[in-house]
Amino acid sequence: MTGQSLLLLAVLAAVALLQHMVAGAAVDGVIVVRGNKLYNAKTGERFFIKGLTYEYAVSDDYYDKYSKAVIKENLTGLKYNTLRLYNINPGSSYKKFMNDMAELGVYVMVSASPDNDAYYGKYRYSTITKKLSCSGKVSSGDGAKTVDQTETCYPALLLEYGKKIIQNFAQYDNTLGVVVANEIMQADLTAASCVKAYVADLKNWMTVNGKKIRILPLAYAAADSSNDEVSNADDYHVMKVQGLLCGDKMTNGMMSESIDIYLINEYRWCPDSTFAEAYQRYIDMAQGIPIVVAFGEYGCKTSSATPRDWGMVPYMYQEPSKTKEFTAVWSGGLAYSYGEAKLAKDSLFPMFTGGSTDFLSTPSSKATTDYTNLKAMFAKYSGYTDDAEWTDSTKCSWKPTVETKTQSTNKLATKYGWIVSSCSASNLKIASTDSWTCSSREGVVCTDDGDTCDVALSKAVGTTQEDICGTYEVTSGGGTCETTSDCGGNGQCKESNGTMSCSCLSCYTGTDCSVKDISTCATLSSSDTAPQKIFVGIGVFLGVMAVVFIALGVAAAKKKAGKYLIASCCSGIVMFCFPDVLVLSLFLIFRNGQIGAAGEGWRQHPNDCCFPVERLICEGARSAVLR
């Protein structure tokens, strides 16, 4: 091989390496939750969230116009694997952005909580409002309390919004998960039940449609805050996790109706901080937690004169032995924030400045020292290998062992456990009015026309749960419950193997029986002409019954001895056995010569109703009643 050939090969190799270093290899496999860790479903490799938040709109029209060139130019060379998006319109396409990110090896976390902005169309008012409860806005007047149920922290239209977000993004293998709400319980638990119910409705809908869609991980992003009643932020996090998981159970490595990922928007580690000062409390708080925990935002900054050094990054991506066991529990995080969208002009957090604060306009593009430092840290600490121990047949039943034990200093989790059996437990409340229970919005009317806001999946959307697992059975019932009201109004709370769980009525499914399953219902139930058909059927029934009793009356007049037996016995038989016995009765009445024989039989055997045809009619009636 000549020197020129060797030089050419070296150049090509360098180009390939450079392309790989932009982010990573192209996305190859969806990310799944198993217990307290994330894994690539195809390779089995543990996944650590490593990236940043991006606040500008990236639907196809805005992406082409603004963000495509900016991301390509400004994030070249950054070793990241995740972006978190805050602004999603389910009516728009995100194909161009998602495909470009997939080629870069970048996964995306999307928000499922709209803002009150025209960008969200009809969903702009369907927000989870912090100061509203599930039941509605409570007001006092003339000494009496009233509840306005049109004002609630869980509008029915929000469920349609969330389903459409999932439907839109499930088609992309590089959708990491969905953030259902952000900092809703920052100051108190007023809207806590709405977050929990929203998660349960979305999880049930995905579970029921597992043959058509995959179950995307659901996350809640919490502010790192405390309040007057719970002054320790760590204790408040534990209480929120317990509330979000209460009354549920983990099945095959996933919570049945609850969040899969608890994100904390963290601003404790400031420039020149240490692990002991900032993160030791986090590891003490989260040890033993059964679900994934990570940082939804991080990157404290106290002064424009002091750039962020990102000293926490080494603890996020190295082996547990090098991170004081931090990576045995935590699964990475997202640096905040890319640019100035939705921030004040004097904000300290943008890693790129300039551009617009309007998320629908020109993105920031001037790199700061903060970004340069982050880029260097990401290049130096790339993560470690920790493979799942599943096989092809156990991929959807295996879960990792929780490597760390709940610390004795974590008094709430030590005393009550992470998954509290009852959501009405007093330890889950701050104020006496706090609640973690809220009725499902599945099937609730949410339009001015009186329609429900269901989202039907007519065909498979991307990689399905069945694709991941090989086989998939739709769960019907089985969710934990305290009363029948916990079963969506469409099931019963029954004891099974020592625990109370939901048993669904016909036509309903999901762990809490809240999702209507058309496939198990009669076609008539979903027909627009069902009421017409039902009333026509009733009319025909009554008409035929009138004919029968008139005929029986005529026959009774002719055979006086059998009159009372006909009225008392055969009319009951006709009622019980309709329509089969009705037809048989008509046949017997109008068949020549049979009435006389039947009358003789009644007189001879008054206790054997309708002899000699009791084997045909009476036994059939008894069987019908027993059925």
C-alpha positions as CSV (number, residue, x, y, z in Angstrom):
1,M,0.0,0.0,0.0
2,T,1.4,3.4,-1.0
3,G,2.0,6.3,1.3
4,Q,-0.8,8.2,-0.3
5,S,-3.2,5.4,0.3
6,L,-2.3,5.2,3.9
7,L,-2.7,8.9,4.3
8,L,-6.2,8.7,2.7
9,L,-7.2,5.9,5.0
10,A,-6.0,7.9,8.0
11,V,-8.0,11.0,6.9
12,L,-11.1,8.9,6.4
13,A,-10.7,7.3,9.8
14,A,-10.3,10.7,11.4
15,V,-13.4,12.0,9.7
16,A,-15.4,9.0,10.9
17,L,-14.1,9.5,14.4
18,L,-15.0,13.2,14.3
19,Q,-18.5,12.3,13.1
20,H,-18.9,9.9,15.9
21,M,-17.7,12.5,18.5
22,V,-20.4,15.0,17.5
23,A,-22.7,13.0,19.7
24,G,-22.4,9.3,19.2
25,A,-23.3,6.5,16.9
26,A,-26.8,6.6,15.3
27,V,-29.6,5.5,17.6
28,D,-29.8,1.7,17.6
29,G,-32.5,0.5,20.0
30,V,-35.2,2.0,22.2
31,I,-34.6,2.8,25.8
32,V,-36.6,0.9,28.4
33,V,-37.1,1.1,32.2
34,R,-36.2,-1.8,34.3
35,G,-36.6,-1.1,38.0
36,N,-34.3,1.8,39.0
37,K,-32.2,1.8,35.8
38,L,-32.5,2.5,32.1
39,Y,-31.3,0.1,29.4
40,N,-31.0,-0.1,25.6
41,A,-33.6,-2.8,24.7
42,K,-31.5,-4.0,21.8
43,T,-28.0,-4.0,23.3
44,G,-28.8,-4.4,27.0
45,E,-26.4,-1.6,27.9
46,R,-27.3,0.6,30.7
47,F,-28.3,4.1,29.6
48,F,-27.2,7.3,31.4
49,I,-28.9,10.6,30.6
50,K,-26.2,12.9,29.3
51,G,-27.2,16.1,27.7
52,L,-28.9,19.5,28.1
53,T,-32.3,21.2,27.9
54,Y,-33.4,22.9,24.7
55,E,-36.2,25.4,24.9
56,Y,-36.8,26.5,21.3
57,A,-39.6,25.0,19.2
58,V,-38.4,22.2,16.9
59,S,-41.5,21.2,15.0
60,D,-40.7,20.8,11.3
61,D,-41.5,24.4,10.2
62,Y,-39.6,26.0,13.1
63,Y,-36.8,23.5,13.0
64,D,-36.0,24.2,9.3
65,K,-36.2,27.9,9.8
66,Y,-34.3,28.3,13.0
67,S,-33.0,25.4,15.0
68,K,-31.5,23.0,12.4
69,A,-28.5,25.1,11.5
70,V,-28.0,26.3,15.1
71,I,-27.9,22.8,16.6
72,K,-25.7,21.5,13.8
73,E,-23.2,24.3,14.1
74,N,-23.2,25.0,17.9
75,L,-23.3,21.5,19.3
76,T,-20.7,20.0,17.0
77,G,-18.2,18.0,19.0
78,L,-20.4,17.8,22.1
79,K,-20.5,14.3,23.5
80,Y,-24.2,14.1,24.5
81,N,-27.0,11.6,24.1
82,T,-30.1,13.4,25.3
83,L,-32.1,16.7,24.7
84,R,-35.0,17.7,26.8
85,L,-37.8,19.6,25.0
86,Y,-40.3,21.8,26.8
87,N,-42.6,23.0,24.0
88,I,-44.6,20.4,22.1
89,N,-47.6,20.9,19.8
90,P,-49.1,17.4,19.1
91,G,-50.7,18.7,15.9
92,S,-47.3,19.4,14.4
93,S,-44.7,17.0,12.8
94,Y,-41.3,16.5,14.4
95,K,-40.0,14.1,11.9
96,K,-37.1,16.2,10.6
97,F,-35.8,17.0,14.1
98,M,-36.2,13.5,15.4
99,N,-34.6,11.9,12.4
100,D,-31.6,14.3,12.6
101,M,-31.2,13.6,16.3
102,A,-31.4,9.8,15.7
103,E,-28.5,10.1,13.2
104,L,-26.5,11.9,15.9
105,G,-27.3,9.2,18.4
106,V,-29.4,11.6,20.5
107,Y,-32.5,10.6,22.4
108,V,-35.2,13.1,23.3
109,M,-37.4,13.7,26.4
110,V,-40.6,15.6,25.5
111,S,-43.0,17.5,27.7
112,A,-46.7,16.6,28.0
113,S,-47.7,19.8,29.8
114,P,-48.9,22.7,27.6
115,D,-48.4,26.4,28.5
116,N,-51.0,29.0,28.2
117,D,-49.7,30.1,24.8
118,A,-51.3,30.3,21.4
119,Y,-48.7,27.9,20.1
120,Y,-50.6,25.0,21.8
121,G,-53.9,25.8,20.0
122,K,-57.0,24.4,21.8
123,Y,-54.8,22.9,24.5
124,R,-53.4,26.2,25.8
125,Y,-56.0,26.2,28.6
126,S,-55.6,22.5,29.5
127,T,-52.8,23.1,31.9
128,I,-52.0,21.5,35.3
129,T,-52.5,24.5,37.5
130,K,-50.6,24.4,40.8
131,K,-53.3,26.1,42.9
132,L,-56.2,24.0,41.8
133,S,-57.2,20.6,43.1
134,C,-58.7,17.6,41.3
135,S,-62.3,18.4,42.3
136,G,-62.2,22.0,41.2
137,K,-61.7,25.5,42.5
138,V,-63.0,25.9,46.0
139,S,-64.4,29.3,47.0
140,S,-66.2,30.6,50.1
141,G,-69.1,32.9,50.1
142,D,-71.7,33.7,52.8
143,G,-70.0,31.2,55.0
144,A,-70.5,28.3,52.6
145,K,-67.9,26.5,50.4
146,T,-68.6,25.9,46.8
147,V,-66.6,23.9,44.2
148,D,-66.3,25.0,40.6
149,Q,-65.6,21.7,38.8
150,T,-64.9,23.5,35.5
151,E,-61.6,24.7,37.1
152,T,-59.5,21.7,37.9
153,C,-55.8,20.8,37.8
154,Y,-56.7,17.9,35.5
155,P,-58.9,19.2,32.6
156,A,-60.2,16.3,30.5
157,L,-58.7,17.8,27.3
158,L,-55.2,17.4,28.9
159,L,-55.5,13.6,28.6
160,E,-56.1,13.9,24.8
161,Y,-53.1,16.2,24.6
162,G,-50.9,13.7,26.4
163,K,-52.1,10.8,24.3
164,K,-51.4,12.7,21.1
165,I,-47.9,13.6,22.3
166,I,-47.3,9.9,22.9
167,Q,-48.9,8.9,19.6
168,N,-46.7,11.4,17.8
169,F,-43.4,10.5,19.4
170,A,-43.7,6.8,19.9
171,Q,-43.0,6.3,16.2
172,Y,-39.4,7.4,16.9
173,D,-37.0,4.9,18.5
174,N,-35.0,7.9,20.0
175,T,-37.9,9.1,22.1
176,L,-36.5,8.5,25.6
177,G,-39.6,9.3,27.6
178,V,-42.3,11.8,28.4
179,V,-42.2,14.4,31.2
180,V,-45.8,14.7,32.3
181,A,-45.4,17.7,34.5
182,N,-42.7,20.1,35.7
183,E,-42.5,21.5,39.3
184,I,-46.2,21.3,39.9
185,M,-45.7,20.4,43.6
186,Q,-43.1,23.1,44.2
187,A,-44.7,24.7,47.2
188,D,-47.5,22.3,48.2
189,L,-49.4,19.2,47.2
190,T,-52.6,20.9,46.1
191,A,-52.4,19.5,42.5
192,A,-50.6,16.3,43.5
193,S,-53.6,14.0,42.7
194,C,-53.9,15.5,39.2
195,V,-50.3,14.6,38.3
196,K,-50.8,11.0,39.7
197,A,-54.1,10.5,37.8
198,Y,-52.7,11.9,34.6
199,V,-49.8,9.5,34.8
200,A,-52.2,6.6,35.5
201,D,-54.4,7.4,32.6
202,L,-51.5,7.6,30.1
203,K,-49.9,4.5,31.5
204,N,-53.2,2.5,31.2
205,W,-53.8,3.7,27.7
206,M,-50.3,2.7,26.6
207,T,-50.6,-0.7,28.4
208,V,-53.9,-1.5,26.7
209,N,-52.4,-0.6,23.3
210,G,-49.2,-2.5,23.8
211,K,-49.6,-4.4,20.6
212,K,-49.7,-1.1,18.7
213,I,-47.3,1.1,20.7
214,R,-44.5,0.8,23.2
215,I,-44.9,1.9,26.8
216,L,-42.8,5.1,26.9
217,P,-41.2,5.9,30.3
218,L,-43.1,8.6,32.1
219,A,-41.3,11.1,34.3
220,Y,-42.1,13.8,36.8
221,A,-39.7,16.8,37.1
222,A,-39.6,18.1,40.7
223,A,-38.3,21.4,42.0
224,D,-35.6,21.0,44.6
225,S,-37.7,22.8,47.2
226,S,-39.2,22.6,50.6
227,N,-42.0,24.4,52.4
228,D,-43.1,25.6,55.8
229,E,-44.3,22.2,57.0
230,V,-41.5,20.1,55.5
231,S,-38.4,22.2,55.8
232,N,-36.0,19.6,54.5
233,A,-36.0,19.3,50.7
234,D,-34.8,15.7,50.8
235,D,-37.8,14.7,53.0
236,Y,-40.1,16.5,50.6
237,H,-38.7,14.6,47.7
238,V,-39.3,11.3,49.5
239,M,-42.9,12.3,50.3
240,K,-43.5,13.2,46.7
241,V,-42.1,9.9,45.4
242,Q,-44.1,8.0,47.9
243,G,-47.3,9.8,46.8
244,L,-46.6,9.3,43.1
245,L,-46.1,5.6,43.7
246,C,-48.7,4.9,46.4
247,G,-51.3,2.2,45.9
248,D,-49.3,0.7,43.0
249,K,-47.0,-2.2,42.4
250,M,-44.1,-3.0,40.1
251,T,-44.7,-5.6,37.5
252,N,-41.9,-6.9,35.2
253,G,-39.6,-4.0,36.2
254,M,-42.2,-1.2,35.6
255,M,-44.7,0.5,37.8
256,S,-48.2,-0.4,36.6
257,E,-49.8,3.0,36.9
258,S,-47.1,5.4,38.2
259,I,-44.1,7.3,37.0
260,D,-41.0,5.4,35.9
261,I,-38.5,8.3,36.4
262,Y,-38.3,10.9,39.1
263,L,-36.3,13.9,37.9
264,I,-35.0,16.6,40.2
265,N,-34.3,20.1,38.9
266,E,-31.1,20.5,40.9
267,Y,-29.2,23.7,41.7
268,R,-27.2,22.8,44.8
269,W,-23.8,22.2,43.1
270,C,-22.5,25.7,42.4
271,P,-19.0,26.6,41.2
272,D,-16.4,25.4,43.6
273,S,-18.9,23.1,45.5
274,T,-17.9,19.6,46.6
275,F,-19.6,16.3,46.6
276,A,-20.0,16.4,50.3
277,E,-21.6,19.8,50.3
278,A,-24.0,19.2,47.4
279,Y,-24.5,15.6,46.4
280,Q,-24.0,13.5,49.5
281,R,-27.5,14.3,50.7
282,Y,-28.9,13.2,47.3
283,I,-27.2,9.8,47.5
284,D,-28.4,9.4,51.1
285,M,-31.9,10.3,50.1
286,A,-32.3,8.1,47.0
287,Q,-30.6,4.9,48.1
288,G,-33.1,2.0,47.9
289,I,-35.5,3.9,45.6
290,P,-37.2,1.4,43.3
291,I,-37.6,3.7,40.2
292,V,-35.1,5.6,38.0
293,V,-33.9,8.9,39.5
294,A,-32.0,11.6,37.6
295,F,-31.6,15.3,37.2
296,G,-34.1,17.0,34.9
297,E,-32.0,20.2,35.1
298,Y,-28.7,21.0,36.8
299,G,-26.1,23.8,36.8
300,C,-26.2,26.3,39.6
301,K,-24.7,29.7,38.8
302,T,-24.5,32.6,41.3
303,S,-22.6,35.2,39.4
304,S,-22.0,36.2,35.8
305,A,-18.3,36.7,36.8
306,T,-17.8,33.1,37.7
307,P,-18.4,30.5,35.0
308,R,-19.7,27.1,35.8
309,D,-17.0,24.4,36.1
310,W,-19.5,21.5,36.1
311,G,-17.7,19.7,38.9
312,M,-20.6,17.3,39.3
313,V,-20.2,15.6,35.9
314,P,-17.4,13.1,37.0
315,Y,-19.8,11.7,39.6
316,M,-22.6,11.1,37.0
317,Y,-20.9,8.9,34.5
318,Q,-18.1,6.8,36.1
319,E,-18.2,3.5,37.9
320,P,-19.8,3.5,41.3
321,S,-16.5,2.8,43.0
322,K,-15.3,6.2,41.6
323,T,-18.5,8.1,42.4
324,K,-19.1,7.2,46.0
325,E,-21.9,4.9,44.7
326,F,-23.7,7.8,43.1
327,T,-24.0,6.0,39.7
328,A,-25.4,2.9,41.4
329,V,-28.5,5.0,42.1
330,W,-28.6,8.0,39.8
331,S,-28.9,7.8,36.0
332,G,-27.3,11.1,34.8
333,G,-29.0,14.4,34.1
334,L,-29.5,17.4,31.8
335,A,-27.5,20.6,32.0
336,Y,-29.6,23.8,32.0
337,S,-30.0,25.6,29.7
338,Y,-29.1,25.9,26.0
339,G,-30.3,29.4,25.3
340,E,-32.3,32.4,26.4
341,A,-35.8,31.2,25.4
342,K,-38.4,32.0,28.0
343,L,-35.7,33.5,30.3
344,A,-35.1,37.0,31.4
345,K,-32.4,38.8,29.4
346,D,-30.2,39.0,32.5
347,S,-30.5,35.3,33.3
348,L,-27.3,33.5,34.3
349,F,-28.3,30.1,32.9
350,P,-28.0,30.3,29.1
351,M,-24.9,28.5,27.7
352,F,-25.5,30.3,24.4
353,T,-26.5,34.0,24.4
354,G,-27.9,36.3,21.8
355,G,-31.0,35.4,19.7
356,S,-34.5,35.7,21.1
357,T,-36.2,35.0,24.3
358,D,-39.2,34.0,22.2
359,F,-39.2,30.2,21.9
360,L,-40.7,30.5,18.4
361,S,-37.9,32.8,17.1
362,T,-34.2,32.8,16.5
363,P,-32.2,30.6,18.9
364,S,-29.2,31.9,20.9
365,S,-25.9,31.1,19.1
366,K,-23.0,32.8,20.9
367,A,-21.2,30.2,23.1
368,T,-20.3,31.1,26.6
369,T,-17.5,29.8,28.8
370,D,-20.1,27.7,30.6
371,Y,-20.7,25.7,27.4
372,T,-17.0,25.4,26.7
373,N,-16.4,23.9,30.1
374,L,-19.4,21.5,29.8
375,K,-18.1,20.3,26.4
376,A,-14.7,19.5,28.0
377,M,-16.3,17.7,30.9
378,F,-18.6,15.6,28.6
379,A,-15.6,14.6,26.5
380,K,-13.6,13.5,29.5
381,Y,-16.3,11.5,31.2
382,S,-18.2,9.3,28.8
383,G,-19.9,6.8,31.0
384,Y,-19.2,3.2,32.0
385,T,-20.5,-0.2,30.8
386,D,-23.2,-1.9,33.0
387,D,-25.1,-4.5,31.0
388,A,-28.5,-6.0,31.8
389,E,-28.6,-9.6,32.7
390,W,-31.7,-10.5,30.8
391,T,-32.1,-13.1,28.0
392,D,-34.4,-12.7,25.0
393,S,-37.1,-14.6,26.9
394,T,-36.7,-12.6,30.1
395,K,-36.2,-9.1,28.7
396,C,-39.6,-8.0,29.8
397,S,-39.7,-9.8,33.2
398,W,-36.2,-9.2,34.5
399,K,-35.3,-6.2,36.7
400,P,-31.9,-5.4,38.3
401,T,-31.3,-5.8,42.0
402,V,-31.4,-2.5,43.9
403,E,-27.8,-2.3,44.9
404,T,-28.1,0.1,47.7
405,K,-30.2,0.0,50.9
406,T,-32.4,2.8,52.2
407,Q,-30.5,4.8,54.7
408,S,-31.6,5.0,58.3
409,T,-31.4,8.8,58.0
410,N,-34.2,8.6,55.5
411,K,-36.9,8.3,58.2
412,L,-39.9,8.4,55.9
413,A,-38.8,5.7,53.5
414,T,-37.4,3.6,56.4
415,K,-40.7,3.7,58.3
416,Y,-43.3,3.5,55.5
417,G,-41.4,2.1,52.5
418,W,-41.1,3.7,49.1
419,I,-44.4,2.3,47.8
420,V,-47.1,3.0,50.4
421,S,-50.1,0.7,50.1
422,S,-52.7,3.3,50.8
423,C,-52.8,6.7,49.1
424,S,-54.9,8.1,51.9
425,A,-52.1,7.5,54.5
426,S,-51.6,10.5,56.7
427,N,-47.8,10.5,56.1
428,L,-48.5,11.5,52.5
429,K,-50.1,14.7,53.5
430,I,-48.9,18.2,54.4
431,A,-52.3,19.9,54.8
432,S,-55.4,18.1,55.9
433,T,-57.0,18.8,52.5
434,D,-54.2,17.1,50.5
435,S,-55.1,14.1,48.4
436,W,-53.3,11.7,46.1
437,T,-56.5,10.3,44.5
438,C,-58.4,11.8,41.6
439,S,-60.9,10.2,39.2
440,S,-59.8,9.1,35.8
441,R,-60.5,11.4,32.8
442,E,-60.8,8.4,30.5
443,G,-64.1,8.6,28.6
444,V,-65.0,12.0,30.2
445,V,-66.7,14.6,27.9
446,C,-64.2,17.3,27.0
447,T,-65.7,19.1,24.0
448,D,-68.4,21.6,23.5
449,D,-70.3,19.1,21.4
450,G,-70.4,16.6,24.3
451,D,-67.8,14.2,22.9
452,T,-65.1,12.4,24.7
453,C,-61.5,12.9,23.7
454,D,-60.2,9.5,23.0
455,V,-57.2,8.9,20.7
456,A,-57.6,5.7,18.7
457,L,-54.6,3.8,17.3
458,S,-55.7,2.2,14.0
459,K,-52.3,0.6,13.4
460,A,-48.9,0.0,15.0
461,V,-46.9,3.1,15.8
462,G,-43.2,2.5,15.7
463,T,-41.6,-0.2,17.9
464,T,-44.3,-1.8,19.9
465,Q,-44.2,-3.4,23.4
466,E,-44.8,-6.7,21.6
467,D,-41.8,-6.0,19.4
468,I,-39.7,-5.5,22.5
469,C,-41.0,-8.4,24.5
470,G,-41.7,-11.0,21.7
471,T,-45.2,-11.6,23.1
472,Y,-47.6,-9.3,24.9
473,E,-50.9,-9.8,26.7
474,V,-53.2,-6.9,27.4
475,T,-53.7,-6.5,31.2
476,S,-57.3,-6.3,32.3
477,G,-57.7,-5.3,35.9
478,G,-55.2,-6.3,38.6
479,G,-54.5,-2.8,39.8
480,T,-54.4,-2.3,43.5
481,C,-57.5,-0.7,45.0
482,E,-59.1,0.2,48.4
483,T,-62.7,0.7,47.1
484,T,-64.6,0.0,43.9
485,S,-64.3,3.7,43.1
486,D,-60.5,3.1,42.5
487,C,-61.5,0.9,39.5
488,G,-62.5,3.6,37.1
489,G,-66.2,3.2,37.7
490,N,-66.1,0.2,35.4
491,G,-64.9,-2.6,37.7
492,Q,-65.1,-4.0,41.2
493,C,-62.5,-4.0,44.0
494,K,-62.1,-7.6,45.0
495,E,-59.8,-9.6,47.2
496,S,-57.4,-11.8,45.4
497,N,-54.5,-13.7,47.0
498,G,-54.7,-11.5,50.1
499,T,-54.7,-8.2,48.3
500,M,-57.4,-6.0,46.9
501,S,-57.4,-5.6,43.2
502,C,-59.6,-4.4,40.3
503,S,-61.7,-6.8,38.4
504,C,-63.1,-5.2,35.2
505,L,-66.6,-5.4,33.8
506,S,-67.2,-6.3,30.2
507,C,-65.9,-3.8,27.6
508,Y,-63.4,-2.3,29.9
509,T,-59.7,-3.0,30.5
510,G,-56.5,-1.5,31.9
511,T,-55.2,-2.1,35.4
512,D,-57.8,0.2,36.8
513,C,-60.6,-0.7,34.3
514,S,-60.7,2.9,33.0
515,V,-60.0,2.2,29.3
516,K,-62.8,1.1,27.1
517,D,-61.9,-2.0,25.0
518,I,-64.0,-2.0,21.9
519,S,-62.6,-5.4,20.8
520,T,-64.4,-7.2,23.6
521,C,-67.7,-5.4,23.2
522,A,-70.6,-6.2,20.9
523,T,-70.5,-4.2,17.7
524,L,-73.9,-2.7,18.6
525,S,-72.3,-0.9,21.6
526,S,-70.2,1.3,19.3
527,S,-72.9,1.8,16.6
528,D,-74.4,5.2,16.0
529,T,-77.8,3.5,15.4
530,A,-77.6,1.4,18.6
531,P,-80.5,3.3,20.4
532,Q,-82.7,2.9,17.3
533,K,-82.0,-0.8,17.1
534,I,-82.6,-1.3,20.8
535,F,-86.0,0.4,20.8
536,V,-87.1,-1.4,17.6
537,G,-86.1,-4.7,19.3
538,I,-88.1,-3.8,22.4
539,G,-91.1,-2.9,20.2
540,V,-91.0,-6.2,18.4
541,F,-90.7,-8.1,21.6
542,L,-93.8,-6.4,23.1
543,G,-95.8,-6.9,20.0
544,V,-95.0,-10.6,19.8
545,M,-95.7,-11.0,23.5
546,A,-99.2,-9.4,23.0
547,V,-99.9,-12.0,20.2
548,V,-98.8,-14.8,22.4
549,F,-101.0,-13.9,25.4
550,I,-104.0,-13.2,23.2
551,A,-103.5,-16.7,21.7
552,L,-103.1,-18.2,25.1
553,G,-106.3,-16.5,26.2
554,V,-108.2,-17.9,23.3
555,A,-106.8,-21.4,24.0
556,A,-107.7,-21.0,27.7
557,A,-111.3,-20.1,27.0
558,K,-111.6,-23.3,25.0
559,K,-109.9,-25.4,27.6
560,K,-111.2,-24.0,30.9
561,A,-109.5,-26.6,33.0
562,G,-106.1,-25.5,31.9
563,K,-106.8,-21.8,32.1
564,Y,-105.0,-20.9,35.4
565,L,-102.1,-23.1,34.7
566,I,-101.5,-21.4,31.4
567,A,-101.6,-18.0,33.0
568,S,-99.4,-18.9,35.9
569,C,-96.9,-21.2,34.3
570,C,-96.6,-20.7,30.6
571,S,-96.6,-17.0,30.7
572,G,-93.7,-17.2,33.1
573,I,-91.9,-19.6,30.8
574,V,-92.4,-17.3,27.9
575,M,-90.9,-14.5,29.9
576,F,-87.9,-16.5,31.0
577,C,-87.2,-18.3,27.8
578,F,-87.8,-15.6,25.2
579,P,-87.0,-15.7,22.3
580,D,-86.5,-19.5,21.9
581,V,-89.5,-20.6,24.0
582,L,-91.6,-17.9,22.6
583,V,-91.2,-19.4,19.1
584,L,-91.9,-22.9,20.5
585,S,-95.0,-21.6,22.3
586,L,-96.4,-20.1,19.1
587,F,-95.7,-23.4,17.3
588,L,-97.6,-25.4,20.0
589,I,-100.5,-22.9,20.0
590,F,-101.2,-22.9,16.3
591,R,-100.3,-26.6,15.5
592,N,-103.6,-28.4,14.8
593,G,-104.7,-30.7,17.6
594,Q,-101.9,-30.0,20.1
595,I,-103.9,-27.6,22.4
596,G,-106.3,-30.4,23.4
597,A,-103.5,-32.8,24.1
598,A,-101.7,-30.2,26.1
599,G,-104.9,-29.4,28.1
600,E,-105.3,-33.1,29.0
601,G,-101.7,-33.1,30.2
602,W,-102.3,-30.1,32.4
603,R,-105.3,-31.7,34.0
604,Q,-103.5,-35.0,34.6
605,H,-100.2,-33.5,35.9
606,P,-100.9,-30.1,37.6
607,N,-97.5,-30.2,39.4
608,D,-95.6,-30.8,36.2
609,C,-96.2,-27.5,34.5
610,C,-97.3,-27.7,30.8
611,F,-97.1,-31.6,30.6
612,P,-96.5,-33.3,28.2
613,V,-94.2,-30.6,26.7
614,E,-92.5,-29.7,29.9
615,R,-89.3,-31.3,28.8
616,L,-89.3,-28.9,25.9
617,I,-90.3,-25.8,27.7
618,C,-90.1,-26.0,31.5
619,E,-86.7,-27.6,31.7
620,G,-85.5,-25.1,29.2
621,A,-86.9,-22.3,31.4
622,R,-85.1,-23.7,34.4
623,S,-81.8,-23.9,32.6
624,A,-82.3,-20.4,31.3
625,V,-82.9,-19.2,34.9
626,L,-79.9,-21.1,36.2
627,R,-77.7,-19.6,33.5
